[in-house]
Amino acid sequence: MSENPGLGEQALNKAAEVGLSSQLDEVENLDVNIQAEPLNLVQGQVEAVSIEGEGLVMQQDLRMEELDMDIDSVAINPLSAAFGKIELTKPTQGKARVVLTEADINRAFNSEYVRSQLQTQKIHVNGKLTTFVPQNVEFRLPGEDKVALDATLLLQESQETQKVAFSAVPRVNDSGQTVTLENVEYGENQETSPELTKALVDATSEILDLRNFDLEGMTLRVKNLEVEVGKLILQAEAYVEQIPTA
């Protein structure tokens, strides 16, 4: 295997970078490295594909600080490869690592998408159905395997403000695709409506829904979720049916 990519590899690298970038709202840095001997490439065999990204913004304004993906033993259509396209002839698997920072998740919470989702909910507060507008949401990763949230909400009907605070332990479900919050501990303000708190717990789970990170033809199944101070690290299996290309 040559250390410097050949012309065929370079063309495929560029096509994959353009294809992946087209599915993202923002990209700070994205590198695709396809390793294939010229003779193997002609036969439709690729030794490895690695994808490294920084500052990737997905749908719903969800940003990934880092994405690292490694895929081995990829079988592609050699005719398509000759024209700079990657067309897998059979699905394959790989490994992925995603890093989300506290700031990334706060960005999603304060995005128009999540705010509009929350504002469409009717919640019981003091026995009355009401809608609420998030005034300020602060998501924190304090360590000890916990996530924490402090929010100030405006109740539209009464124009009152309510404060909601809780901490919880995120867990990946058996399918490896959704996150639930367990061991929820509430803040000191006991007057807060439980339904109001539940709406924010559910919103947290939805933002951390791992299907948000899927790209066309690529699905992640998380095997491990690490909560560190200031960041979440997801270790996942990647199921790849296609690698997006230009």
C-alpha positions in Angstrom: 0.0 0.0 0.0 1.6 3.3 -1.0 1.9 6.1 1.5 1.0 8.8 -1.1 -2.5 8.5 -2.7 -2.6 7.8 -6.4 -4.7 9.7 -8.8 -7.6 7.3 -8.5 -7.6 7.5 -4.7 -7.3 11.3 -4.9 -10.3 11.6 -7.1 -12.4 9.3 -4.9 -11.3 11.2 -1.7 -12.4 14.5 -3.3 -15.7 13.0 -4.5 -16.5 11.6 -1.0 -15.5 14.9 0.7 -17.8 16.9 -1.6 -20.6 14.3 -1.2 -20.5 14.3 2.6 -20.2 18.1 2.8 -23.3 18.5 0.7 -25.3 16.7 3.5 -24.0 19.1 6.2 -25.1 22.6 7.0 -21.6 23.7 8.0 -18.1 22.1 7.8 -15.0 23.4 9.4 -12.7 20.5 8.3 -13.4 17.2 6.5 -10.8 14.7 5.2 -11.6 11.4 3.5 -8.7 9.0 3.0 -9.4 6.0 0.7 -6.6 3.5 0.6 -6.5 1.1 -2.3 -3.7 -0.4 -4.5 -4.3 0.6 -8.1 -4.6 -3.1 -9.2 -7.2 -3.8 -6.4 -9.1 -0.6 -7.3 -9.5 -1.8 -10.8 -11.0 -5.0 -9.3 -13.3 -3.1 -7.1 -11.5 -3.6 -3.8 -10.6 -0.9 -1.3 -8.5 -1.7 1.7 -9.8 1.0 4.0 -11.7 4.3 4.2 -11.2 6.8 7.0 -13.3 9.9 7.5 -12.1 12.7 9.9 -14.2 15.8 10.5 -14.3 18.8 12.8 -17.1 21.2 13.4 -19.7 19.4 11.4 -23.2 20.8 11.7 -26.0 18.4 11.0 -29.7 18.9 10.7 -31.5 20.7 13.6 -28.4 22.7 14.2 -26.7 19.9 16.0 -22.9 20.3 15.8 -20.3 17.6 16.2 -16.9 18.7 17.5 -15.2 15.6 16.1 -16.2 12.7 13.9 -13.8 9.8 13.2 -14.9 6.8 11.1 -12.9 3.9 9.9 -14.3 1.4 7.4 -12.4 -1.7 6.3 -12.8 -4.1 3.4 -15.0 -2.1 1.1 -16.2 -3.6 -2.2 -17.0 -1.0 -4.9 -18.1 -0.9 -8.5 -14.8 -0.5 -10.5 -16.5 1.2 -13.4 -18.0 3.9 -11.2 -14.6 4.3 -9.5 -13.1 5.0 -12.9 -15.4 8.1 -13.1 -14.6 9.2 -9.5 -17.7 7.8 -7.9 -17.8 5.4 -4.9 -20.6 2.8 -5.4 -20.6 0.0 -2.8 -21.5 -3.3 -4.3 -22.4 -4.7 -0.8 -22.9 -3.1 2.7 -20.0 -3.0 5.1 -19.3 -2.1 8.7 -16.8 0.1 10.5 -16.2 2.0 13.7 -17.0 5.6 14.5 -16.3 8.1 17.3 -18.3 11.2 17.8 -17.5 14.0 20.3 -20.1 16.6 21.3 -19.2 19.5 23.5 -21.3 21.3 26.1 -21.5 24.3 23.7 -22.6 22.0 20.8 -25.6 20.8 22.8 -26.5 24.3 24.0 -26.5 25.4 20.4 -29.0 22.8 19.6 -31.2 23.6 22.6 -31.3 27.3 21.6 -31.9 26.6 17.9 -35.0 27.7 16.2 -36.0 24.0 15.5 -36.0 22.9 19.2 -37.5 26.2 20.4 -40.4 25.8 17.9 -40.9 22.2 18.9 -41.1 23.1 22.6 -43.5 26.0 21.9 -46.0 23.8 20.2 -46.5 21.6 23.3 -49.4 22.2 25.7 -48.4 21.5 29.3 -50.4 21.3 32.5 -49.2 24.0 34.9 -51.2 24.5 38.1 -54.1 22.6 36.6 -54.2 24.7 33.4 -53.1 23.9 29.9 -50.4 26.3 28.8 -47.7 26.9 26.2 -44.2 28.0 27.1 -41.4 29.8 25.4 -37.8 29.0 26.4 -36.1 32.2 27.6 -32.8 30.7 28.4 -31.6 27.1 28.4 -28.2 26.1 29.8 -27.1 22.5 29.3 -24.1 21.4 31.3 -21.8 18.4 31.5 -20.5 18.5 35.0 -18.9 15.1 35.0 -19.7 12.0 37.2 -21.5 10.5 34.2 -24.3 13.2 34.5 -25.9 15.8 32.3 -27.6 18.8 33.8 -30.0 21.5 32.6 -31.1 24.9 34.0 -33.9 26.7 32.1 -36.0 29.8 32.4 -39.4 29.5 30.7 -42.0 32.0 30.0 -45.6 30.8 30.3 -47.4 32.5 27.5 -50.9 32.6 28.9 -50.0 34.1 32.3 -46.7 35.7 31.3 -45.2 34.1 34.4 -41.6 32.8 34.4 -40.7 29.3 35.7 -37.3 27.9 36.4 -36.6 24.2 35.7 -33.4 22.4 36.8 -32.5 18.8 36.8 -29.6 16.4 36.4 -29.7 12.9 35.0 -27.6 10.0 33.8 -27.8 9.4 30.0 -28.1 5.7 28.9 -28.1 4.3 25.4 -30.9 1.9 24.7 -30.4 -1.7 23.5 -30.9 -0.7 19.8 -28.0 1.7 20.2 -29.9 4.5 18.6 -31.7 6.5 21.3 -30.7 7.9 24.6 -32.9 7.9 27.7 -32.2 9.9 30.9 -32.2 7.9 34.1 -31.9 8.8 37.8 -33.4 12.2 37.2 -32.8 14.5 40.1 -34.8 17.7 40.3 -33.6 21.2 41.3 -34.5 22.9 44.5 -37.6 24.6 43.1 -40.3 22.1 43.9 -43.1 24.3 42.6 -42.2 23.5 39.0 -44.8 21.5 37.1 -43.6 17.9 36.6 -45.0 18.0 33.1 -42.8 21.1 32.3 -39.7 19.3 33.6 -40.7 16.1 31.6 -41.0 18.2 28.4 -37.4 19.4 28.8 -36.2 15.8 29.8 -37.8 14.6 26.6 -36.3 17.4 24.5 -32.8 16.5 25.9 -33.3 12.9 24.8 -34.5 14.0 21.4 -31.4 16.2 20.8 -29.2 13.3 21.8 -31.1 10.9 19.6 -28.3 9.2 17.7 -30.3 9.0 14.5 -29.6 12.7 14.2 -26.1 11.8 13.3 -27.0 9.4 10.4 -25.9 10.5 6.9 -27.4 9.2 3.8 -26.5 5.5 3.5 -24.6 5.5 6.8 -26.2 4.5 10.2 -24.5 4.6 13.6 -25.3 2.2 16.4 -23.7 3.4 19.6 -22.0 0.8 21.8 -20.7 3.1 24.5 -21.5 6.6 25.8 -18.9 8.4 27.9 -19.8 11.6 29.8 -16.8 13.7 30.7 -16.5 17.2 32.0 -17.6 19.5 29.1 -18.1 16.8 26.5 -19.9 13.6 25.4 -18.0 10.8 23.6 -19.9 8.3 21.6 -18.3 5.1 20.4 -20.3 3.4 17.7 -20.5 0.8 15.0 -21.1 2.2 11.6 -23.3 0.4 9.1 -22.5 1.6 5.6 -24.6 1.0 2.5 -23.2 3.9 0.5 -20.6 6.6 1.0 -22.1 9.8 -0.3 -20.2 11.2 -3.3 -20.5 14.2 -5.5 
